[in-house]
Amino acid sequence: MSAGAGQLIAIVAVIIATGVAAQVLSDRFQLPSIIFLIAAGIALGPEGLGIVTQETFGLTGLSTIVGLSVAIIVFEGAFHLKIDELRQAPAASLRLVTVGAAIAFVATTAVVRVAIGVDWLVAALIGALLVATGPTVIAPILEVVPVRDKVATALDTEGIVNDVTAAILAVVIFEAIVSDTTDPVELIALFAERLGVGVVVGVAVAAVVYYALRYVDLSPGNAPQNARLLVLAGALVAYGEANFVRTEAGIAAVAVAGILLGNADIPYEEQVTDFKGDITLLVLSFVFISLAALLEFDNLIRLGLGGLVVVAAVMFLIRPALVMLSTVGDSFQRNERVFMSLVGPRGIIPASVATLFAVELANAGMESAANALVGTVFLVIMATVVLEGGFARQIAEKLDVIPMRVLIIGGGKVGRTLADRLDDRGENVVIIENDEEVVQTARNEGHTVHIGDGTDTDVLRSAGAENARVVVAATGDDDANLLVAQLAESKFAPETILARANNPNNVEAFEELGVRTVSSVFATAQALDNYIERPALANWMGEIGRSGDVQEIEITSEDTNGKTVADLGSELPGNSLIALVARDGETHVPDPEFALRRGDRVTVIGDREDVRAAMRRLHPE
């Protein structure tokens, strides 16, 4: 029996307050919020204080709450999935949600069947649910681990798309279990039917909401508020109506509606985004705590060694295999591929759907299948969230996948060539360009491109200027370059601002305004002079970024403080050396007895890999 009204209100208040506290702790300790939410759910559940139990909301109440909450969560994730961003990693994203998802499903099903010993259809149900990573677990990780946009886009896309397809596939397999259907053609028809209903309803709802936002008078005084409520209502209507037509078609409907509205030019988009984000945080907290509270440790213990085998296979065999195959031939660094392999936590969709299916299986007299389902799914969720989500930042730092964010305004040959060199070093480079032909050229070369006018503050902000360490104005228009540099300095204050001067007569004027400037004419003349007077150096400099490298870095290593260049030289890789030391505004060419200090900025030259190793020795963080 569910709790009384007064008690239920108090429990809901406790859950929401605990969820907010989990979000605060997440920000404070820079860890994904799901870790704190799961811990809070277990603490409030029957294995802890016993405040939240399966009887708290009742089966119908829990099903309704979880369904509507998942609708909001999926809609939020889909709303942020911009088609423009999808073009940054199209091949990898497509393979992750097709080939990768198929590998995850088939391999996980086989491992569960062998390790747990359940029937094939039950194993397939678990395998389908564990395909989904989901935006609810990926987004918090990407907030504390600022990887390159290509990596983030691939992980985001995988989470959102696989959430939908995994849920629909799980529903089809569940119906096959309860109805004893094994015909593959019939199963495919069930899947296509639900996906089709979701697409139709999602498109229809998105069209109605778009028309209302663009052409209906929303009362000017309250228009932003009415727009927010209209979009929220659209998400819930899409879910409810699609589910009414076909069970679990609602998830596909809200995903389609979210993608369409998120990529449409709707009024008050910023206010709508902020509102949905706040609602999603509350809903996510409520649902995750409620579901974690239903977890019983007995279900985990019953799995025994087989459960641990499934966890190990999912984390260390299946996930790495599907990522490596999906990203082969794409413009990902090796360390980024390893990072994606080690970070694939499961989240809200597997947890919510597994819980509801387990209850229905138990009611149908399939107690062992229900226990295996909820136990296996929650064991994988807990292991992946705690180990992969909790240590994502440490994994990223160990693999060195947190790049320097660089904005290059101007996607011409100069901008793209600079982007090539920075991309090759693993930096997170975003080109801003408004010429569609140039945009397409840059994207075909594998660059991340933000469409817009770089002299517009809003365009700079949306491209990530607030988090950029370097801004480079590299257009063919000196006036535009100067304006970009001044805007970046006054609005965003990155560490470094560089401007290209196409006319050498403008260099002095630029520098008088405090803009660090590189003249195309002077740079070309100097490069030609180097080939005449210093051909060996010029040839070696031409290899920088490929076989050779030059890097400047701050000394932070404690055991380096006070050592001479000669002492440290024996500890650095053989083909690297310290060429310059900058201290207190002065730059020195150090002799062997020059004593280094913590905080010095040193320039290291040598072979590329040796320079990278020397950088890690001097700057371990």
FILO-108371 format. One record per residue: x, y, z of N, C-alpha, C in turn. Coordinates in steps of 0.1 Angstrom, whole numbers, plus 5000, padded with zeros to 4 digits. Layout:
N
XYZXYZXYZ
...
//
This chain:
621
500849885000500050005000500950125000
500550224992501350344991501150435004
502150525006502150605018500950705017
500550755029499450855030499950985024
498951075022499251205015500251285023
500051305036501051385043502351325044
502451195046503751125046504451125032
503651115022504151115008504751255005
504151355009504651495006505951515014
506051465026507251475034508351395027
508051275022509151195016509651255003
508651314995509051384982509951504986
509551574996510351695000511851645004
511951535011513251485015514051445003
513351374994514051334981514651454973
513751554971514151664964515251744971
515151764984516251834991517551754990
517451624991518651544991519251554977
518451554966518851574953519651704950
519051814956519751944955521051934962
521151874974522351864981523351784973
522951684966523851604957524451684946
523551774940524051864930525151964935
524852014947525852104953527152034956
527051914961528351834964529051804951
528251774940528851754927529751864922
529151984924529852104920531052134929
530852104942531952134951533152044949
532951914946534051814945534351784931
533651844921533951814907533851674903
532751604908532451474905531051464899
530751364891529351354885528351334896
527251404895526151404906525551274908
525651184898524951054899525550974910
526850994913527550914924526850954937
526551084940525951124952524451084952
523851084940522351044940522150904943
523050814938522950674941523150644955
524250714961524550694975523350744984
522750854980521550904987520350814986
520150754974519050664972519250534981
520450484981520650364990520450395005
520950515009520850555023519350575027
518550625017517150645020516250525018
516750425011516050305008516050195019
515450075016515349975025516649925031
517749935023519049895028519649995037
519050115038519550225047518450265058
517950385057517050435067515550385065
515250325053513950275050512850375048
513350495044512350605042511550585029
512250545019511650515006511750365003
510550305000510450164997509650144984
509450024980508649994968507250034970
506750034983505350064986505150214987
506150294987506050434990505050504979
505350474967504550534956503550434950
503750304952502850204946503350184931
503050074926503550034912503050134902
501750174902501250264892501850404893
501950454906502450584908503950594904
504750494907506150494904506250484889
505450404882505550394867505250524861
504250594866503850724860504950824862
505450834875506450934878507750914870
508150784869509350754862509250784847
508050744842507850774827507850914824
507151004831507151144828508551204831
509151164841510551214844511551184833
511451054828512351014817512051094805
510751124802510451204791511051344791
511051404803511751544804513251524803
513851424808515251404808515751384793
515051294786515351264772515151384764
514051464766513751584758514851684760
515351704773516351794776517651764768
518051634768519251594761519151614746
517951574741517751584726517751734722
517151824731517151964728518552024726
519451964733520852024732521651954721
521051854714521851784704521651864691
522651954688522552034676523051964664
522251974653522751914640524051974636
524252104638525552164635526652094642
526452064654527551994662527751854658
526651784653526851644649527751634637
527951744629528751734618530251734622
530551764634531951764639532551624639
531751524643532251384643531251294637
530851314625529751234619530051084618
531151044613531450904611531450834624
532150884634532250824647530950814654
530150924653528850924660527850824653
527950814640527050714633527450574637
528750544637529150414640528950374655
529050474664528750444678527350404680
526450464673524950424675524450314666
525350264658524950154649525850034652
527050034646527949924648528249904663
528550014670528850014684527749954693
526550004690525349964697525149814695
525249764682525049624679526049534686
527349584687528349504694528049494709
527649614714527249614729526149514732
525149524723523949434726524249284724
524849244713525149104711526149054721
527249124723528249074733527749074747
527049174751526549174765525549064767
524649044757523648934758524348804760
525448774752526148644753526848634766
527448734771528148724784527148704795
526048774795524948754806524448614805
524248564793523648424792524648324798
525948334795526948244800527248264814
527448384819527848414832526748394843
525548444839524448444849523548314847
523548264835522748144832521248164830
520848284826519448304824519048264810
517748264807517248234793517848334784
517848304771518348394761517548524760
516248514761515448634760515648734772
515848674783516148754795517548814794
518448734789519848794787519748904776
518948884766518848984756518149114761
517249094770516649214777517649294785
518449224792519549294800520549354790
520949284780521849334770521349464763
520049464760519449584754519549704763
519149684776519249794785520649844787
521649764787522949804790523649864778
522949874767523549944755523550094758
522550144766522450284768523350344778
524150444774524950524784524050634789
523650724780522650824784523150964788
522451074784522951204787522951234802
522151164810522151194824523451154831
524251064825525451024832526651084824
526451104811527551164803527751314805
526651384805526651534807527451574820
527151514831527951554843529451524842
529751424835531251394833531851494824
531151534813531751634804531751774810
530951794821531051924828532351934836
532851824841534051824849535351784841
535051734829536151684821536051754807
536551874805536351944792537251894781
536751784775537451724764537251804751
537851764741537651824728536251814723
535751914716534351914711534051784704
534951734696534651614688534351494697
535151484708534951374717533551394724
533351514729532051544736530851514727
530951564715529851544706529551394703
530551314701530451174699529751104711
530251134723529651074735528251124738
528051254736526651304737525651234728
526051224715525151164705524951024708
525950944712525850804716524850794727
524950884738524050874749522650894746
522351004738520951034735520350934726
520950904715520450804705520250664711
521250624718521150484723520150474735
519950584742518850584752517550544745
517250604734515950584727515950444721
516950404713516850274707516950164717
517750174728517850074738516550054745
515850164748514550154755513550084746
513450124734512450064725512749914723
514049884721514449744719514149654731
514349714743514049644755512549614757
511749714753510249694753509849584744
510449574732510049474723510449334729
511649324734512149194740511249154752
510949254760510049234772508749174767
508149234757506849184752507049044747
508149014741508448884736508448784747
509048824758509148734770507748704776
506948814778505648794785504648724775
504848744762503848684752504448554746
505648524750506348404744506448404729
506848524724507048544710508548534706
508948454697510348434693510548454678
509548484670509648504656510448634653
511648634647512448754645511748854636
510948814627510248914618509248994627
508548924635507548984644508249084654
509449044659510149134668510649264661
511049244648511549364641510349454638
509149394635507949474633507549554645
507649484657507349554669508249674671
509549654669510549764670510249884661
510049844648509749954638508450024640
507449954645506150014648506350124659
507050084670507150184681508050304677
509050274669509950384665509150474655
508350414646507650494636506550584643
505850524653504850604660505550714667
506650694674507350794681507850914671
508350874660508750974650507551064645
506450994642505251074637504751164648
504551114660504051194671505051314674
506351274675507351384678507351494668
507251454655507251564644506051644646
504851584648503551654649503651754661
504051704672504051794684505051904682
506251874677507251984674506752084665
505952044654505352144645504352234652
503552174660502552254667503152354677
504152314685504852394694505652504687
506252474676506952574668506052684663
504952634657503952734652503452824663
503152764674502652844685503652954690
504952904691505952994695506253114686
506153074673506453174662505353274659
504153214659503053294652501853324661
501853264674500753294683501153394693
500253494696500553594706500553524720
501753524726501953464739501853564751
501153674748501053784758502453844761
502853954754504154004755504754014769
503954054779504454064792504953934798
504353824795504653694800505153594790
505553654778505953564767507053464770
508153504777509153404780508653294789
507853334799507353224808506453134801
505553194792504653104785505353014775
506453074769507252984760507852864767
508352894779508952784787507952674790
506752714794505652624798505152544786
505152614774504652554762505552444757
506852464758507852364754507752244764
507652274777507552164787506352084784
505152154782503952084779504051994767
504752054756504951974744505651844746
506751854755507451724758506551624764
505851664774504951574781503851514772
503251604764502251564755502751464745
503951484739504551394730504751254736
505251254748505451124755504151054758
503151134763501851064767501151014755
501051094744500251054733500850934725
502150944724502850834717502750704725
502850714738502650594747501250544746
500350634745498950594744498650504731
499350544721499150474708499950344708
501250344713502050224714502950234726
502950134735503750134747505250164744
505750254751507150294750507550364737
506550404729506850484718507150624722
506750664735506950794740508350844740
509250754743510650794744511150844731
510850774720511250814707510550944703
509350964707508651084704509251214710
509551204723510251324730511651344724
512351244720513651264714513551334701
512651294693512451354680511951504681
510951524690510451664693511651744698
512451694707513551774713514551814703
514951714694515951744684515351854674
514151844670513551934660513452074666
512952084678512752214685514152274688
515052194692516352244696517152304684
516852254672517552304660516752404652
515552434657514752534651515052674657
514752774650514952914654513752954662
513652914675512452944683512753064691
511753144694511953264703512253224717
512953304725513253284739513953154741
514753114732515452984733516352974746
517053094749517953094761517153074774
515953134775515153124787514552984788
514152924776513652784776514752694780
515952704775517052614779517352624794
517452744800517752754814516652694822
515352714818514252654826514252504826
514452454814514452304812515552244820
516752314820517852264827517552244842
516952344848516552344862515552234865
514552224857513552114858514151984857
515051964848515751834846516551794858
517251894864518051864876517251804887
516051874889515151824900514551684897
514151674884513551544880514551434881
515751464876516851364876517151314890
517251414899517551384913516451294919
515251334917514051264922514051114917
514151104904514050964898515250874903
516450924902517550844905517550804920
517250894929517150854943516050754945
514850774939513750684941514050544936
514750534924515050404919516250334927
517250414931518250354939517750304952
516750374957516150334970515450194969
515150154957514450024955515449904954
516749944954517749834953517849754965
517849624964518049534975519449454973
520249464982521649404981521549244979
520449184983520249044981520249004966
519649094958519649074944521049074938
521949154943523349164939524149044943
523849004956524648894961524348764954
523048744950522648624943523348604930
523848714924524448704911525848634913
526448654924527748584927528848624917
529748534914530848564905530448604891
529248544887528748574874528448724872
527948794882527748934881528949014879
530048974886531349044885531949014871
531748904866532148874852531548964842
530148984844529449074834529949214835
530149264848530749394850532049414843
532949314845534349324840534249324824
533449234819533349224804532749354798
531749414804531149534799532149644800
532849664811533749774812535049764805
535649644805537049624800537249554787
536149494782536249424770535249474759
533949474762532949514753533049664749
533149754760533149894757534449934749
535649894753536749924745536749874731
536249754729536149704715535249784706
534049824712533049894703533550034700
534250094710534750234708535950234698
536850144699537950134690537550104676
536550014674536049994661535250104655
534550174664533650284659534450414655
535650434661536450554659537650534650
537750414645538950384636538850474624
539950534620540050614608539550754610
539050784622538550924625539651004631
539351134632540451234637540451244652
540451124659540651114673542051084677
542551144687543851104693543750964699
544850894700544850764706544350764720
544850864727544450884742542950914743
542450984733540951014734540150884732
540650804723539950674721539950584733
541150584740541250514752540350574763
540250704764539350774773537950734771
537450734758536050704755535850554758
536850474757536750324760536550304775
537150384783537150374798535950444804
535250524797534250614803532950584795
532150494800530850464794529850424804
529550504815528650464825527250454821
526450364827525050344824524250434833
523050464829522250564837520850534839
520050644837518650644842517750554834
517950544821517050454813517150314817
518350254817518450114822517850094836
518150194845517650184859516150184860
515550284853514150294854513350184847
513750154835513050044827513249914834
514449884839514749754845513849734858
513749844865512949834878511449804875
510949874865509549854861509349714855
510249664847510049534841510249424851
511149444861511349344871510049334880
509449444883508149434890507149354883
507049384870506049314861506349164860
507649134858508048994857507748914870
507948984882507648924894506248894896
505348994892503948974892503448864883
504248834873503848724863504448594868
505048584880505548464885506948434880
507648524874509048504869510048574879
510048524891510848584902512348584899
512848464894514248454892514748544881
513948554870514248644859514248794864
513248824872513148964877514348994886
514748904894515948934903517248944895
517348854885518548864876518648994868
517449044864517349164856517749284864
517049304875517349424883518749414890
519149294894520449284900521649314891
521549254879522649274869522749414864
521549474861521549614856522049714866
521549694879522049794889523549764893
523949644892525349614895526249684885
525949674872526649744861526549894863
525349944866525250094867526150144879
526050074890526850114902528350114899
528750004893530249984890530750094880
529950104869530350204859530250344863
529250384871529050514876530150554886
530450464895531350494906532850494900
533150384892534550374888534850464875
533950464866534150534854533750684855
532550704861532150844864532950904875
533150834886533850894897535250934895
535950854886537350874883537550924869
536550974863536651024849537751134848
537651234858538651344858540051284859
540251194868541651134870542051054858
541150984852541450914839541851004828
541051114827541351214817542751284819
543051314832544351374834545551274832
545251144835546351044833546551024818
545451034810545651014796545951144788
545851254796546151384790545251424778
543951414781542951444771542151574774
542551644784541951774787542751884779
542251934768543152014760543052164763
543852244757543652394757542652434747
541752514751540652554742541152674734
541152664721541652774712540552814702
540252944701539252994691540053054680
539753014668540453074656539353144648
539353274647538353344639538853364625
538253294616538653294602539153154598
538353094589538552964584539252954571
540053064567540853054555542052964556
542952974547544052884547544952904559
545153024564545953054575545252994588
543953014590543252964601543252814601
543052754590542952604589544252544591
545352604586546652544588547052554602
546752664609547052674623546252574631
544952554627544152454634544652314632
545252284620545852154618546952124628
547752224630548952204639548452184653
547552264657547052254671546252124673
545352094663544651964664545551844665
546651854658547651744658548251724672
548351834680548851834693547751794703
546551774699545451734707544751854714
544951974709544252084715542752094710
541952164718540452174714540352304706
540352284693540352404684538952424678
538452544679537152574672537352694663
536952674650537052784640535752854639
535752984639534553064637534653124623
533553094615533553134601532153154597
531853254588530453274584530253254569
531353224562531253184547530953044546
529753004541529352864540530252774532
530852834522531752744514533052714522
533552814529534752794537534452704549
533252714555532752634566532852484561
532252464549532252324544533652264541
534452354536535852314534536552274547
536352354557537052334570536452204576
535152184575534552064581535051934573
535151944560535651834552537051794556
537851894561539151864566539251814581
538051804587537951744600537951844611
537751974608537852074619536452104625
536452144637535252184644534952334640
533852364635533552494630532252544636
532252664641531052734646530752844635
529452834630529052934620528653064626
529153174622528853304627529853414624
529553534628530453644626531253664639
532653644637533453644649533553784656
533053884649533054024656531854044664
530953944665529753944673530053884687
529853954698530053894711529353774714
528053764710527253644712527753524705
528253544693528853434685530153384692
530953474697532153434704531753354717
530753404724530353334736529853194733
528953184723528353054720529452954714
530553004709531652924704532552874715
532352934727533152894739534252984743
534053114740535153214743535353234758
534253204766534453214781535353114787
535553004780536452904784537752894776
537952984767539152974758540353034764
541452964763542753014768543453104757
543153074744543753144734542653184723
542753314719541853354708542753414697
542653364685543453404673542553464663
542753594660542053664649542853644636
542353554627543153524615542453544602
541553644602540753664589541653744580
541153764568541953854558541553994559
540854034569540454174571541054224584
541954324583542654374595541654444605
540654514600539754584608538954474617
538554364610537854264617538754194628
540054174624540954114634541154204646
541254334644541454424655540254424664
539054424658537754424666537654294674
537954184668537854054675538854054687
540054104685541054114696540554194707
539954314704539554404714538254344722
537354284714536254224721536654104730
537554024725538053914733538653964746
539454074745540154124757539154184767
538154264762537254334771536154244777
535754144769534554064773534953924779
536053864775536353734779537753714786
538653804783540053804789540753664789
540953604777541653484777543153504780
543953404782545353414785546153484774
545853444762546553494750545653534739
545853654733545153704722546153734711
545953684699546853704688545953754676
546553844668545853904656546853894644
546253864633546953864620546853994614
547954054610547954184603548354154588
547354174580547654144565548454264559
548254384564548954494559550054524570
551354514566552454544576552354684582
551754774575551654914581550754914593
549954814595549054814606549554754619
550754694618551354624630551554714641
552154834639552454924649551154974656
550155004648548955054653548254944662
548254824658547754714665548454704679
549754704679550454684691550354794701
550154914695549955034704548655014712
547654944706546454914713546454794722
547654734723547854624732547554494726
547554484713547154354706548454294701
548754174706549954104701549654064686
550554104677550254094663551354014655
550953944645551853874636551553924622
552553974616552354024602552653914592
551653894583551853784573553053814564
553253944561554453984552555753954560
555854004572557053994580557353844583
556353764586556553624589557053554577
556453584565556953514553558353554550
558653684551560053724548561053664558
560653654571561553594580561753444577
560653374573560853234570561753214558
561653304548562553294536563953324540
564153424549565453454553566153334561
565253264569565753154576566353044567
565553024556566052924546567352964539
567553094538568753144532569953134542
569753194554570853204564570953084573
569853024576569852914586569052794581
569452734570568652634564568452514573
569452464581569252354590568152384600
568152504606567152534616565752554609
565752604597564552624590563852494586
564752394582564152264579563652194591
564352214602563852144615562552214620
562552344619561352424623560152374614
560352344602559252294593558652164598
559452084606558951964611558251974625
558152094630557552114643556052064642
555651984652554351934652554251794645
555351754638555351624632556451544639
557651544634558751474640559451554652
559551684650560151764660559051854667
559551914678558551994686559252094694
558652204697559052314706557952344715
558052334728556952364738557452444749
556652534754556952614766555952574777
556552554789555752504800556252554813
555352574823555752614836556252494844
557352514852557852414861556952414873
556352294876555552274888556052164896
556952084891557451964898558252014911
557951954922558651994935560051954934
560351834929561751784930562651844919
562051934911562852004901563452134907
562752184917563152314923564552314928
565452404922566752414927567752334919
567352244910568252164902568852254891
570052224887570652294876570152234863
570352304852570052254839570852124836
572052114840572851994838572351874846
571951904859571351794867570051744860
569251834856567951794851568051734837
569051774830569251724816569451574816
570051514826570251374826568951294829
567951364834566651304837565651314826
565951404816565051424805565351324794
564351294786564551204774565751254766
566451154760567751184753567651294742
566551294735566451384723565551504727
565751564739565051684743566051764752
565951894751566751984760566052114762
566452174773565952304777566752414770
566052494762566652594754566552734760
565452764766565252894772564552884785
564852984794564152994807563653134808
562353154811561753284813561453294828
562053404834561853434849561753584851
560753624859560553764862560653854850
559953814840559953904828561153904819
562153824823563353814814563553674809
564153664797564353534791565853504790
566253384795567653354795567953224786
569153224780569653104774570553044785
570052934792570752894804572052814801
572952834810574152754809573952634818
574852534818574652404825574452424840
574952534846574852554860573652644864
572852684855571652764857570752684866
570352744878569452674887568052704884
567252604882565852624879565052644892
563852714890562952734902561552694897
560852654907559452634905558752764901
557952754890557352874885558052934872
559352884870559952924857559252874845
559252944834558652894822559852854813
559852724809561052674802560552634788
561452654778561152614764561952484761
561252384758561952254755561852224740
562952184735563052144721563552004719
563151944708563651804706562651724697
562851594698561851504691560551514697
559451494689558151524694557751444707
557951314707557551234718558451254730
559751284728560651314739560251454746
559851544738559451674743558151654752
557251574747556051544755556351484768
557351384768557751324781558451424790
559251514784559951614793558851704799
557851744791556751824797556151764809
555851634808555251564819556151554831
557451554829558451554840558451684847
558451794839558551924845557151974850
556051934845554751974849553851854850
553951784861553251654863551751674863
551251794867549751814868549151814854
//
